[in-house]
């Protein structure tokens, strides 16, 4: 308790659909060019129509750093971890009626989700 406020902690249970994942990855790929110079489909075979469709279908994307030779592989497991961390770290407003609402996830939020998934924290921006 701090003055007239009370601190509460709540666990949220919510679902994420394939389309939600595609939407988040698409928004992230449009936004992350300030730290990622290229996103490459691992294995070279598209599992959907777009690169952003890879993750929800069990594929992965290799993300290449904009300034160094570093690269990171984004997988479904990592993205789901990133979504969970984003919600836990203040993004809970994107959860509505036990589902994620991607209409509230813009490029910046999607960038945060990817960074949480890859690094466990926000590294860029």
Buried (B, 14 or more C-beta within 10 A) or exposed (E): EEEEEEEEEEEEEBEBEEEBBBBBBBBBBEBBEEBBBEBBBEEEEEBBEEBBBBBBEEBBBBBBBBEEEEEBEBBBEBBBBBBBBBBEEEBEEBBEEEEBEBEEBEBEBBBBBBBBBBEEEEEBE
